[in-house]
Amino acid sequence: MSSIQKAACIGGGVIGGAWAARFVLAGIDVDMYDPHPEAERIVGEVLGNAERAYAMLTMAPLPPRGKITFCKSIKEAVEGADWIQESVPERLELKRNVITQIDAATDPQALIGSSTSGLMPTDLQRDMKHPERFFVAHPYNPVYLLPLAELVGGQKTSPETLKAAQEKLAPIGMKGVILKKEIEAFVGDRLLEAVWREGLWLIHDDICDTETLDDVIRYSFGMRWAQMGLFETYRIAGGEAGMRHFLAQFGPCLSWPWTKLTDVVDLDDALIDKIAAQSDAQSGARGIRELERIRDENLVGIMQALKAGDGGQGWGAGKILAEFEKHLWVQGGGAKKEPDFSAPLRLLDTKVGAAWVDYNGHMTEYRYLQVFADTADMLLRLIGVDFAYVEAGHSYYTVETHIRHLGEAKLGQKLYSTLQVLSSDDKRLRFFTTIYNAETNEALATAEQLMLHVDSKAGKSVAAPFDVLAKLKPIAEAHAKLPIPEGVGRSVGQKR
Amino acid sequence: MSSIQKAACIGGGVIGGAWAARFVLAGIDVDMYDPHPEAERIVGEVLGNAERAYAMLTMAPLPPRGKITFCKSIKEAVEGADWIQESVPERLELKRNVITQIDAATDPQALIGSSTSGLMPTDLQRDMKHPERFFVAHPYNPVYLLPLAELVGGQKTSPETLKAAQEKLAPIGMKGVILKKEIEAFVGDRLLEAVWREGLWLIHDDICDTETLDDVIRYSFGMRWAQMGLFETYRIAGGEAGMRHFLAQFGPCLSWPWTKLTDVVDLDDALIDKIAAQSDAQSGARGIRELERIRDENLVGIMQALKAGDGGQGWGAGKILAEFEKHLWVQGGGAKKEPDFSAPLRLLDTKVGAAWVDYNGHMTEYRYLQVFADTADMLLRLIGVDFAYVEAGHSYYTVETHIRHLGEAKLGQKLYSTLQVLSSDDKRLRFFTTIYNAETNEALATAEQLMLHVDSKAGKSVAAPFDVLAKLKPIAEAHAKLPIPEGVGRSVGQKR
């Protein structure tokens, strides 16, 4: 995948900050310019949310974080950047002015994207010297989780620019969809505005309140649209007879006076008061930060669920996530400092997420094994058994596991795990893993596991290749000098 | 929760059949009337999809399935029913006629709901003798998974009827939302129609194709709406300043010519051809059955993800699922035949779902432990350690586990598990669980586990009460006569 080498963010509010988070978590350095006195604080908060979300989202090895530098001018920020993202307030004159300054200060090869949610790219690129590399890249909040960027070119944008932008978004986990023509508000905000206008009428006319309207959406078509959108959902509704049948069946409604959209509601003080009061009744018990946290956890859970879709291939945003993770695995987490083999290896830092706890808030039994398995995966990557190796047809499979539970972990608890190699030969690898409470260093659970190196197509164990054994050797030799941990060799219920 | 005792479904297409599936899977008998010659086949197919979905959706003990009886007349079908659901084709005269017949044939106390997606309840109840117990209960496809029913009363509907309907939907896992006033198409279809009209313009004007439009939805606000809907999402967008700020900021767009909804597109042959061709290009590689399967798996995954939301409390549809499951646990699966203790207990039948496999399609290591843990839960329920028992402050906790992997399971593989009690005293319970391939009876994995009875508040082991030990005793005594399974007492890597 063609990657961004260095990014610049002009405008560092919620949107610009979340772009910056996307970039730095994918290992890309960002130079940021925003004259707002609070910019550094806002970007820091957004980055904090993004890091928290990514820790729940993926076990793939994130590269070392890129660096954010706050610059004193647009010129300073864009220097050396090959992707510049403009996210200043939504006023045509302001945006056009900023984009023209960016254009003048950068290499003509650099891509320049605008986060505008509605302005036409032709209007924005009017005064540029190199307008062919300018486009709209309209993201959705929270930008660090939702993968969509609508890519829209203006009259002077080259088709190659849009293709290049699409390619460069993939390695940061985003899906650039290219629109055929520019219109104000593009596609997503057109659809949202239609629902918004109809929704305002429903509240205005007292058909329902805001909470009921939200319930209607989230208990029904919201969950259909999270995975399939409008047309594919209706294709299924049409049954075996297909889309034509659906259109024939539901077409007549178009001529019925079902929506009030032929008229536009007057958003006067009375309607604003009504909506604000209903919204307070619906959501006011929780602060915005809490709602953001819940939203992000839900989005993570939905994306992980979709990652398992279509027989494990991934579906919708889950497929984008799977591709992002594959990219991260292949990339292998980048250059990290050489681990120290003179003690059990600390391989994993994680946190008990919402999907890991039972109704009492305790970490569920099988999630411990998930952490043990993820820890073992980290060891395997360390000795060259990475994604490419497994895809080429060999791997290590677990054949036997012994687990002891020594303590409890609750929702939000930070954990880390260490691994000590106990014994190994050309086929066998036996090791001991411990999960710790990261605050107290108390051991919560231990596992002794035995793995065999296998030819996964033939389905039988075979000797590991020289390369892998060579990487394993210094670890095994160093760990052989360590004391054997208490608990090794136990059978279930054995007296101490 | 106030429960439906017996249901009648008048009309057995995709919607009526899915209502029937909701009822029978919640243990309610259904009498069905539909003169269509294919009705029995269609209902059977929908029920098959629903059973497949529920097997993935929940580990809670479903009650013994209700019975579906196909009747020869409306009169025969509605006899003795306390909930009658009408789902005949969407024509006012036909529906009114059917509803009037239902009314005449039933006890005046029975609730009568209509599945209409747009007709006004006042128009439908016009000729009824007991119109006060009639309402619209508008569900969304697939009815067996999506929890929403819009409850809408007509001029003659009593408020008590809507409350009673809401109460009776909860034990079948549905959320009835009550609208304040009737309008054609209610709330959900109003919003859908607004998006549909705007979407048709976007395709008509070649701004994008159907696939791009769907991608825009599913990679962005679709995932937001699956959990929160419109107003709560915008509340977050307003930030700490709240809903008023959001309204002030985005209100002006209402006066911009952003949507074309002031006009309605002509759905002529050219536009139908365009949409059908684009939809074929987008989704034609997969049949409708395959798309349905993928949709249901995704919905299951999304609901399970949302069940873990809000710190494990459940959020949105996940909270509805959690409440449904709690109801099932408390209900305890109803009367089942006495298990046979003279062999290891077959406690669980399941299937390898999409969320359980790695990218190779193999069941992931930690999901085996999930099946072992779920099997142990079934044993615990058998001896009275059920939801209420655990909530009251005592439980059995796993302290030690030994797992052997003997084979592999792939996506879709049917599995079952058996459990043999090895030893027990007043605090300790040691047992041996085996997971089998349900087609070949090959053992895929075994676990030996030790549990301790605990006071979960005090966090220490205590003797189990007499009741629990008394239920455990006959199982333990019968299993003591069985041979000790091969593998018991092993430590990791021990020679056979």
Interface residues (C-beta under 8 A of the other chain):
Chain A: V14 G118 Y140 N141 L146 P147 L148 E150 K175 V177 I178 L179 K180 K181 I183 E184 A185 F186 V187 G188 D189 R190 L191 L192 E193 A194 V195 W196 R197 E198 G199 L200 L202 D205 D206 I207 C208 D209 T210 E211 T212 L213 D214 D215 V216 I217 R218 Y219 S220 F221 G222 M223 R224 W225 A226 Q227 M228 G229 L230 F231 E232 T233 R235 I236 A237 G238 G239 E240 G242 M243 R244 L247 A248 F250 G251 C253 L254 S255 W256 P257 W258 T259 L261 T262 V264 V265 L267 I272 I275 A276 Q278 S279 D280 Q282 S283 I288 L291 E292 I294 R295 E297 N298 L299 G301 I302 M303 Q304 A305 L306 A308 G309 D310 G311 G312 W315 G316 A317 I320 A322 G353 A354 A355 W356 V357 D358 Y359 N360 G361 T364 E365 Y366 R367 L369 Q370 F372 A373 V390 Y397 T398 V399 E400 T401 H402 I403 R404 H405 E408 L411 S423 R428 R430 E448 Q449 L450 S456 G459 G489 R490 S491 V492 G493 Q494
Chain B: V14 G118 Y140 N141 L146 P147 L148 E150 K175 V177 I178 L179 K180 K181 I183 E184 A185 F186 V187 G188 D189 R190 L191 L192 E193 A194 V195 W196 R197 E198 G199 L200 L202 D205 D206 I207 C208 D209 T210 E211 T212 L213 D214 D215 V216 I217 R218 Y219 S220 F221 G222 M223 R224 W225 A226 Q227 M228 G229 L230 F231 E232 T233 R235 I236 A237 G238 G239 E240 G242 M243 R244 L247 A248 F250 G251 C253 L254 S255 W256 P257 W258 T259 L261 T262 V264 V265 L267 I272 I275 A276 Q278 S279 D280 Q282 S283 I288 L291 E292 I294 R295 E297 N298 L299 V300 G301 I302 M303 Q304 A305 L306 A308 G309 D310 G311 G312 W315 G316 A317 I320 A322 G353 A354 A355 W356 V357 D358 Y359 N360 G361 T364 E365 Y366 R367 L369 Q370 F372 A373 V390 Y397 T398 V399 E400 T401 H402 I403 R404 H405 E408 L411 G412 S423 R428 R430 E448 Q449 L450 S456 G459 G489 R490 S491 V492 G493 Q494
